[in-house]
Amino acid sequence: MGVVDLMKKGVPLVGTSEKPECFKTKVAMASMSESELRATASLRRRAALSRPNRATPEEISLLQEASNSEVAENFIEGPYTEAQVTQIFGHSDWGVIPRFVLEHGLEKKVRPIDDGHASQVNEAFTSLIKLELQGADFVSGLALLIARAEKERSDRLGVPARQWLGRTLDLSKAYKQLAVLPLHRDIAVICHPNEKGEPQFFVANALMFGLTSSVYGFVRVARSLHFLLCKVLKIPSANYFDDYPLFALREGAQELDGLTSEFLELLGWRFAQTGIKGQPYEETFTVLGMQLDVSRLHEGVAVLANKEGRVKRIAEMLGNIFDRGTLGRHEAQVLLGLLNYASGFFAGRSLKPACHFLLSLVRGKRPAAAEIQRFCKTTQAVLSTTPPRILRIFDPRPPIHVWTDGAWEDPWAGIGAVVLDTLDDSARVFAGCVPTKLLERWKLDVGSQLICEIELYALVTLRRMLQNSLCNRRVIFWLDNEAARTSAIKGLSKSESMYRLAHYLAVIEAEAPCVAWYERVPSFSNVADPPSRGDGQSILSLVGAKVVEAFIHDESSNQRFLHQGFA
């Protein structure tokens, strides 16, 4: 019931957070105490006010507009002068927290940020909670769980499966609906310049966006609200900060929507009821930046895609960067956030190299114009050609097993593979060797030990050769090289050569997706070992295959492994 105290008394901005039993533990220690923060507050305030104002007139106008709006809703009080704030608190040892504006996403929505790091308020907060947010994976898993439960009910009762709808409930100005602990109002007084460039101050009544304590306090309250929606209204749902993806049967969805609204109003929560964020239950709805289609959920199918128009806007952004041939750090950060999210549910690992490239730029790398343009072109191609992700629970076909292996005895690099389809017990054996050009390229990158690259190349080449056969099947890939297996799973590697191979594997999986699982097999148990050493004939009878087939190397595909820079 600690959430009740947070609601009644306000959220502490500094100190040590509570750790409810429903949360896992993760300790992030404060680097200073509340008493230390207060003892240095006036000195830090003077230092902050002595710094030159670097905000542009446009930014100052946006700041003023945001603050005036919050004053009108009683989220903050002001504007005050420094002397007036001292009079309000009855002492001069109060701290300031700088406010700035940030353009959020492609829509360039302006969000005021209160800098808890610059004010050192964040440094005086110890968190004990591990944040486990119920993101896109959780929502997708919940949808498939509903599909399984619906099928079980249908089979048990002998009735048709029922149709489901979904919507996303969005709390309005979420952080602002929670109060600041009154005792802590004096350690985080909001400050930004007015139109004349003079400092002005605002005293916060509600939580501020930019403080670590705001995140942990709000998540606790938001999760308790999610518990009530599940417990009281029996709604299959998830919670991601201020968003609540909800599922309901088509029959009765409208009535449930009304009950949910009434329930939240009784609790005093403000939420979006109209506009883009106030949509009713629908077959396809926007959730956490993606489109989730549940129109065939009763058939065991859910479809994930990027939010309508988002891919087009990202492509336009990339087009502008391509034309300029330059990419700044801030623009890279914005793109990184968008692509990181999209890679989590839409384009899978095929966008990971793009994220890797942007991250290196944010950290200081300065690529040439040609490499930036290649990045833009490749990323646009991935976004435009990647189909929506289709999730199915009903696939009666048993899995396909694929073993791959590599052998390296300089200058010869052998590769082998065995494919067993348990649907019809058919088997195929493949044997071959890595092209000399690739070996020479890899030696320049990593030296003479090429076994990891060879192992991963065997997997990538087979995956490309059999992409049509493996598409939409459940496939277990068996590898005896941990570096190759890890790169296949993550879609990334610190090695440039492995990174390129992993990237191409991700591209193949995006174009011809299968439900893949990469597992470790001991070398002495790997049936692909003999063909990788040129002895494929010895295992034909063991696996039930008739001939040893050759690996087919695609020259255009292999070219991407030869040059440096973005793949």
LUMSEVO-232714 format. One line per field, with one value per residue (C-alpha): x, z, y. Coordinates in Angstrom, 1 decimal, padded with zeros to 4 digits. Layout:
// residues N
east	X:...
up	Z:...
north	Y:...
END
This chain:
// residues 567
east	000.0:003.0:001.5:-001.3:001.3:002.8:-000.6:-001.5:001.8:003.7:006.7:010.1:012.7:015.8:016.7:016.2:013.1:011.0:011.3:007.8:007.8:006.3:009.5:012.9:015.8:018.4:020.4:021.6:023.3:023.2:026.6:025.6:023.1:020.2:022.0:025.0:022.6:021.0:024.3:025.6:022.2:022.8:026.4:025.2:022.3:024.7:027.0:024.0:022.7:026.2:026.4:025.6:022.2:022.5:018.8:017.6:014.6:012.6:013.5:012.8:009.3:008.6:009.8:007.6:004.6:005.2:005.6:002.5:000.5:001.7:000.9:-002.6:-003.1:-001.5:001.3:003.8:003.6:005.2:006.9:008.9:012.0:014.9:013.9:010.3:011.3:013.5:010.5:008.2:010.5:011.8:015.4:018.0:019.3:017.1:018.3:017.4:016.8:017.4:014.6:015.1:013.0:013.5:011.9:010.4:010.3:009.6:006.5:008.9:006.6:008.1:008.6:010.0:012.8:013.9:017.5:017.9:021.5:022.7:021.0:022.5:019.1:019.4:022.7:020.9:018.5:019.0:016.7:016.2:013.7:014.5:012.3:010.7:008.5:005.8:006.9:006.2:007.4:005.1:002.1:002.7:003.1:-000.2:-002.0:-000.8:-001.7:-005.2:-005.2:-004.2:-006.7:-009.5:-008.5:-008.6:-012.0:-013.2:-012.0:-013.3:-016.8:-017.1:-018.0:-016.4:-013.6:-014.6:-013.2:-011.1:-010.4:-007.7:-007.0:-004.4:-005.4:-003.2:-003.0:-003.0:000.1:000.9:003.8:001.8:-001.0:001.4:002.4:005.9:006.6:006.2:009.4:011.3:009.9:012.8:015.5:014.2:012.9:012.5:014.5:014.6:015.0:012.1:011.8:014.2:016.8:016.3:016.1:012.6:011.6:008.8:007.9:006.8:003.6:003.7:006.5:009.0:010.1:013.8:014.2:015.1:012.8:009.9:010.4:010.5:007.6:005.4:006.1:005.1:001.7:001.2:001.8:-000.7:-003.3:-002.6:-003.2:-006.6:-007.6:-006.8:-008.2:-011.4:-012.4:-010.7:-009.1:-006.2:-003.8:-000.2:001.5:004.3:004.7:001.5:000.2:-002.1:-002.7:-006.1:-007.8:-011.5:-014.0:-015.7:-019.0:-019.1:-016.1:-018.1:-019.6:-016.2:-014.8:-017.5:-016.8:-013.1:-013.7:-016.1:-013.6:-010.7:-012.9:-013.9:-010.2:-009.5:-007.2:-007.2:-006.9:-007.3:-010.9:-010.8:-008.3:-005.4:-004.7:-008.4:-009.4:-012.1:-011.5:-010.6:-009.3:-006.0:-004.8:-001.7:000.3:003.8:004.6:003.5:000.3:-001.1:-003.7:-005.8:-008.5:-007.4:-006.5:-009.2:-007.4:-004.2:-002.6:-001.4:000.3:002.9:003.8:005.2:002.7:001.1:003.2:006.2:008.3:007.6:008.7:011.9:012.6:012.1:014.5:017.1:016.5:017.4:020.5:021.5:021.2:023.3:025.9:026.2:024.7:025.0:025.2:021.7:020.1:021.9:020.5:016.9:017.3:018.9:015.9:013.5:015.4:016.2:012.5:011.6:014.3:012.6:009.4:009.3:012.5:014.2:017.9:018.1:018.1:020.8:023.7:022.1:021.7:025.3:026.4:024.4:025.7:029.3:028.5:027.0:030.1:032.3:033.0:033.0:032.2:032.8:029.9:029.9:029.5:026.7:024.9:025.4:023.9:020.9:020.3:020.7:018.4:015.7:015.8:015.4:012.5:010.7:011.1:010.6:007.1:004.9:005.8:003.2:003.0:001.2:000.4:-001.0:001.6:001.1:004.3:007.2:010.5:013.4:016.8:019.9:023.5:026.3:030.1:033.4:036.9:040.1:043.4:045.2:044.8:041.7:038.4:035.7:032.0:029.4:025.7:023.0:019.3:016.6:012.9:011.0:007.8:008.6:012.0:013.8:017.5:020.1:023.8:025.9:029.7:032.0:034.6:034.9:035.9:039.6:038.7:036.8:039.6:042.0:039.7:039.2:042.9:043.3:040.7:041.4:044.7:045.2:042.5:039.4:037.3:034.6:034.1:034.0:031.5:029.2:029.6:028.4:025.2:024.7:025.2:022.9:020.2:020.3:020.3:017.3:015.4:012.2:012.2:012.7:010.4:007.6:008.8:010.1:013.9:016.5:020.0:022.8:026.3:029.4:031.1:029.9:031.1:029.1:026.0:026.1:026.6:023.6:021.4:022.4:022.9:026.1:029.7:032.8:034.6:034.0:034.0:031.5:029.4:028.9:028.0:025.5:024.0:023.4:021.9:019.5:018.6:017.7:015.6:013.7:013.0:012.2:011.4:011.4:010.9:014.6:016.3:020.1:021.4:024.9:026.0:029.2:031.7:031.9:028.1:027.8:026.8:027.9:031.6:032.4:031.1:033.0:036.1:035.2:033.8:030.1:029.7:030.3:027.1:024.6:023.3:023.3:021.0:019.1:020.3:021.2:023.8:026.2:025.1:027.4:027.1:026.1:028.0:026.3:028.9:026.7:026.0:029.6:030.6:029.2:031.7:034.7:034.5:034.9:032.5:028.7:027.4
up	000.0:-000.3:-003.5:-001.4:000.5:-002.8:-004.0:-000.7:000.4:-002.8:-004.4:-002.8:-005.2:-003.2:-000.7:-001.1:-002.9:-001.4:-002.8:-003.0:-003.2:-006.7:-008.1:-008.6:-007.0:-008.8:-006.8:-008.3:-005.5:-005.0:-005.1:-002.6:000.3:000.7:003.4:001.0:-001.8:000.5:002.0:-001.5:-003.0:-002.8:-004.2:-007.1:-007.7:-008.0:-010.3:-012.5:-012.7:-013.6:-016.7:-020.0:-021.5:-024.7:-025.4:-028.8:-028.8:-030.4:-027.5:-024.9:-026.5:-026.4:-022.8:-021.8:-023.5:-021.8:-018.4:-018.7:-019.7:-016.5:-014.3:-015.7:-014.7:-011.2:-012.0:-011.1:-009.5:-010.7:-012.3:-009.3:-008.7:-006.7:-003.7:-003.9:-003.9:-000.8:000.9:000.0:001.5:004.4:003.6:000.8:000.6:-002.2:-005.4:-009.1:-011.8:-015.4:-017.9:-021.6:-024.5:-026.6:-030.0:-029.6:-032.5:-036.2:-035.3:-033.5:-030.5:-028.0:-024.6:-021.6:-019.8:-016.2:-016.0:-012.9:-013.8:-014.1:-010.8:-009.2:-007.8:-009.6:-007.9:-004.5:-005.3:-004.7:-006.6:-005.4:-008.1:-011.4:-014.1:-016.2:-018.7:-020.6:-024.1:-027.6:-026.8:-023.8:-025.7:-028.6:-026.2:-024.5:-027.8:-028.6:-025.1:-025.7:-029.0:-027.4:-024.6:-027.2:-029.2:-026.0:-025.1:-028.7:-028.7:-025.2:-025.8:-029.5:-030.4:-032.8:-031.5:-030.6:-032.2:-030.2:-030.5:-028.9:-028.0:-026.1:-023.1:-022.6:-019.4:-020.0:-018.7:-016.8:-014.5:-013.7:-012.1:-009.2:-006.6:-005.4:-001.7:-000.2:001.8:-001.4:-003.4:-002.4:-003.8:-007.4:-008.3:-012.1:-013.7:-017.3:-018.9:-019.9:-023.1:-021.8:-021.0:-017.2:-015.0:-013.7:-011.2:-010.8:-007.8:-008.7:-007.4:-009.7:-010.8:-013.3:-016.5:-016.2:-012.6:-011.9:-008.9:-011.1:-013.3:-010.4:-008.5:-011.5:-012.6:-009.2:-009.3:-013.0:-012.3:-009.4:-011.7:-014.2:-011.3:-010.7:-014.3:-014.4:-011.0:-010.9:-014.6:-015.7:-018.7:-020.4:-020.5:-020.3:-018.9:-020.4:-018.5:-019.2:-022.0:-021.3:-024.2:-023.6:-025.2:-025.3:-027.0:-029.9:-028.3:-025.2:-026.1:-026.2:-022.7:-021.3:-022.7:-020.8:-017.6:-017.9:-018.3:-015.3:-013.2:-014.0:-013.4:-010.0:-009.2:-010.4:-013.3:-016.4:-019.7:-023.4:-024.5:-028.0:-030.7:-031.8:-028.3:-027.4:-030.0:-029.3:-029.5:-033.1:-035.1:-035.8:-033.2:-032.4:-029.4:-028.3:-031.8:-033.7:-035.4:-034.0:-036.1:-034.1:-036.7:-037.0:-033.4:-033.1:-035.9:-034.0:-036.0:-034.9:-037.3:-036.3:-038.5:-038.1:-037.3:-040.4:-042.0:-039.8:-042.4:-044.9:-042.6:-041.6:-045.3:-046.1:-043.2:-044.7:-048.1:-046.9:-045.2:-048.4:-050.4:-048.0:-047.4:-043.8:-040.5:-037.3:-033.8:-032.7:-035.9:-035.4:-031.9:-033.1:-035.9:-033.4:-031.1:-034.0:-035.6:-032.2:-031.5:-035.0:-034.8:-031.7:-033.5:-037.1:-039.0:-036.5:-036.6:-040.2:-038.7:-036.1:-038.3:-039.0:-035.2:-034.7:-037.3:-035.7:-032.3:-033.5:-034.9:-031.6:-029.9:-032.1:-035.4:-038.4:-041.5:-045.1:-047.2:-049.3:-046.2:-044.9:-048.3:-048.3:-044.8:-046.0:-049.1:-047.3:-044.4:-046.8:-048.7:-045.4:-044.3:-047.7:-048.4:-044.9:-044.7:-041.5:-038.9:-038.7:-035.5:-035.5:-032.7:-034.9:-036.9:-036.8:-038.8:-036.8:-036.9:-039.4:-037.9:-039.5:-038.6:-040.0:-039.5:-040.7:-040.9:-041.3:-042.3:-044.1:-047.0:-047.2:-045.5:-045.7:-044.9:-044.4:-043.5:-042.8:-043.1:-041.6:-042.1:-039.5:-041.4:-044.0:-042.6:-045.7:-045.4:-047.4:-047.0:-048.3:-048.6:-050.1:-049.3:-048.7:-051.7:-051.6:-051.9:-048.7:-046.9:-048.0:-046.8:-043.4:-042.9:-043.3:-040.6:-038.0:-038.9:-039.5:-037.2:-039.4:-037.9:-036.5:-039.9:-041.7:-039.3:-039.7:-043.4:-043.6:-041.8:-043.8:-047.2:-046.4:-045.1:-048.3:-050.5:-048.6:-047.8:-049.6:-048.1:-044.5:-044.8:-042.2:-040.7:-037.2:-037.6:-035.0:-036.1:-034.5:-034.3:-032.4:-032.5:-029.8:-031.5:-034.6:-032.7:-030.6:-033.7:-035.4:-032.4:-031.8:-035.4:-034.3:-033.5:-032.5:-035.4:-038.7:-040.7:-038.4:-038.2:-042.0:-042.0:-039.2:-040.9:-044.1:-042.1:-040.6:-044.1:-045.2:-042.2:-042.8:-046.4:-045.8:-042.1:-040.2:-036.5:-035.7:-032.7:-032.5:-030.3:-029.3:-030.3:-029.1:-031.9:-031.6:-031.9:-035.0:-038.0:-040.3:-039.2:-041.8:-044.8:-043.7:-044.0:-047.4:-046.2:-046.8:-048.2:-044.8:-043.2:-046.1:-044.7:-041.1:-042.0:-044.8:-047.7:-051.1:-052.4:-051.2:-052.7:-053.3:-051.6:-054.1:-053.5:-054.6:-055.9:-055.5:-051.9:-051.1:-052.4:-049.3:-047.2:-049.0:-048.6:-045.4:-043.9:-043.5:-044.9
north	000.0:002.3:003.7:005.2:007.3:008.4:009.6:011.3:012.8:013.2:011.6:012.2:013.7:012.6:009.8:006.1:004.6:001.9:-001.6:-003.3:-007.1:-007.1:-005.5:-007.1:-005.5:-003.4:-000.9:002.4:004.3:008.0:009.8:012.5:012.8:015.1:017.1:017.6:018.7:021.3:022.5:023.4:024.6:028.3:028.1:025.9:028.3:031.2:029.3:028.3:031.9:033.2:031.1:032.9:032.2:030.2:029.7:031.1:033.5:030.7:028.3:031.0:031.5:027.8:027.5:030.4:028.9:025.5:027.1:029.3:026.3:024.4:027.5:027.6:024.0:024.5:022.1:024.8:028.2:031.4:033.1:034.5:036.5:035.0:037.2:036.0:032.3:032.9:034.5:031.6:029.0:031.2:030.5:031.0:027.5:026.4:024.8:025.5:023.0:024.3:023.8:023.4:022.2:019.1:018.3:014.8:012.3:013.0:015.0:017.5:017.7:020.2:018.7:020.8:018.9:019.8:018.9:016.7:015.9:019.5:020.4:017.2:016.3:012.9:012.3:012.4:009.6:005.9:003.5:-000.1:-001.2:-002.9:-001.4:-004.1:-002.3:-004.2:-003.1:-004.4:-008.0:-008.2:-006.8:-009.2:-012.1:-011.2:-011.1:-014.6:-015.8:-014.6:-016.4:-019.7:-019.3:-018.6:-021.7:-023.9:-022.5:-023.1:-026.7:-027.5:-026.1:-027.0:-023.4:-020.9:-018.7:-015.2:-012.1:-009.6:-005.9:-003.6:000.0:002.0:004.0:007.0:009.0:012.7:014.6:011.5:012.8:015.9:014.0:013.1:015.6:016.4:015.7:019.3:019.0:018.6:021.5:023.8:021.6:021.7:025.1:025.4:028.1:029.4:032.9:035.1:037.1:039.7:037.1:037.5:034.4:033.5:030.8:028.4:026.2:022.7:021.1:018.1:015.7:017.0:015.3:014.8:013.5:009.9:009.9:010.9:007.8:005.4:007.1:007.2:003.6:002.3:004.2:003.3:-000.4:-000.3:001.2:-001.7:-004.1:-002.6:-002.7:-006.4:-007.3:-005.2:-004.9:-008.2:-006.5:-008.3:-005.4:-004.2:-001.1:001.0:004.2:006.1:003.8:000.9:-001.5:-003.1:-006.1:-006.8:-009.2:-007.5:-008.3:-006.0:-003.8:-000.6:-001.4:-002.2:001.1:002.9:001.0:001.8:005.5:005.6:003.6:006.0:009.1:007.7:007.3:010.9:010.0:012.2:010.3:010.9:010.4:012.0:012.6:010.4:009.1:008.6:006.0:003.3:-000.5:-001.4:-004.4:-002.5:-000.1:002.0:000.7:001.9:003.3:000.3:-000.9:-004.2:-006.0:-008.4:-008.9:-012.6:-013.2:-015.7:-017.6:-017.5:-014.6:-011.2:-008.7:-006.1:-003.1:000.4:003.1:004.5:007.1:006.6:004.7:007.4:010.1:008.3:007.7:011.4:012.2:009.8:011.3:014.8:013.5:011.6:014.9:016.8:014.0:015.1:013.8:015.8:014.4:015.5:014.3:010.9:010.7:011.3:008.7:006.2:006.4:005.8:003.0:001.3:001.1:-000.1:-002.8:-004.2:-005.3:-004.3:-004.9:-007.1:-007.3:-006.0:-002.4:-003.2:-002.2:001.1:001.6:000.6:003.1:005.9:005.0:005.3:008.7:009.9:008.7:010.9:009.1:011.3:009.2:010.4:011.6:008.4:006.2:008.4:008.1:004.4:004.2:006.2:004.1:000.8:001.8:003.1:-000.2:-002.2:-000.1:-000.2:-003.9:-005.4:-006.9:-006.6:-009.2:-011.9:-013.9:-017.3:-019.7:-022.5:-024.2:-028.0:-028.6:-029.9:-027.9:-028.1:-028.9:-027.3:-028.1:-026.0:-026.2:-024.8:-026.1:-024.0:-025.4:-022.5:-022.0:-024.2:-023.3:-025.9:-025.5:-028.1:-028.3:-030.9:-030.1:-032.4:-031.6:-033.6:-033.0:-035.6:-036.9:-035.6:-034.8:-032.9:-032.7:-029.7:-029.3:-026.7:-024.1:-020.3:-018.2:-017.1:-013.4:-013.5:-015.3:-012.6:-009.8:-011.5:-011.9:-008.2:-007.6:-010.3:-012.0:-015.8:-017.2:-017.2:-020.1:-017.8:-016.1:-019.4:-020.9:-017.9:-017.8:-021.4:-020.4:-017.3:-019.0:-021.9:-019.5:-017.5:-020.7:-022.2:-019.0:-020.1:-023.5:-022.2:-019.2:-019.2:-022.5:-023.1:-023.8:-024.8:-023.9:-025.9:-024.4:-025.5:-022.0:-019.7:-016.5:-017.3:-018.3:-015.1:-012.9:-014.6:-014.0:-010.4:-009.3:-007.5:-008.2:-006.1:-007.8:-005.9:-009.2:-010.9:-007.8:-007.8:-011.5:-011.0:-008.0:-010.0:-012.8:-010.3:-008.9:-012.5:-013.1:-009.9:-010.8:-014.4:-014.7:-018.0:-018.7:-019.2:-020.6:-020.7:-023.5:-024.8:-028.3:-029.9:-030.3:-034.0:-034.2:-031.9:-034.0:-031.1:-031.6:-034.4:-032.5:-029.3:-031.5:-032.8:-036.1:-035.6:-039.1:-040.6:-039.3:-039.8:-043.1:-041.7:-038.8:-040.4:-038.2:-039.5:-037.0:-034.4:-031.0:-028.1:-024.7:-022.0:-018.7:-015.5:-013.1:-010.0:-011.0:-011.7:-008.2:-006.6:-008.6:-007.1:-003.3:-001.3:001.2:000.9:-002.4
END
